[in-house]
Amino acid sequence: MLKKLFTSSFITLAVLAANPVKADVAESLANICAIVKANDKGELRKKMKSVRSEFDLKLRDYYNGISCGGESLIRVAILNDAVDAGTLLVKKMPKKHLAKPEQDGKTLQAWISENGLNENAVAKVVAERI
């Protein structure tokens, strides 16, 4: 009986040591808005790569769940003239996702036109991609 208890305890400890608890996805993406606003393409690339490796999620999987002051990541990039980060986001998103309406029901193209941002560099990349 004592031997079984010892063996099961040992196995439990071995499993816990081999599979450390991974951080929550939301925690990993906590500062992504600040990274996009700062136009830090290298840090954004690292963040996306770490989420991909830790949680097996691509940008399209978590893009709609992120809101930066009520705006999506690409909209934040456009509003803050974050050309490098915004271009990376646009290129990493599938074309069909770029054409879909966002949380407010407007597509990126419609939102860009309504706000008169057609001359923004990121907006031009969006237009080329769609």
Secondary structure, 3 states (H helix, E strand, C coil): CHHHHHHHHHHHHHHHHHCCCCCCHHHHCCCHHHHHHCCCHHHHHHHHHHHHHHHCCCHHHHHHHCCECCECHHHHHHHCCCHHHHHHHHHHCCHHHHCCCCCCCCCHHHHHHHCCCCCCHHHHHHHHHC
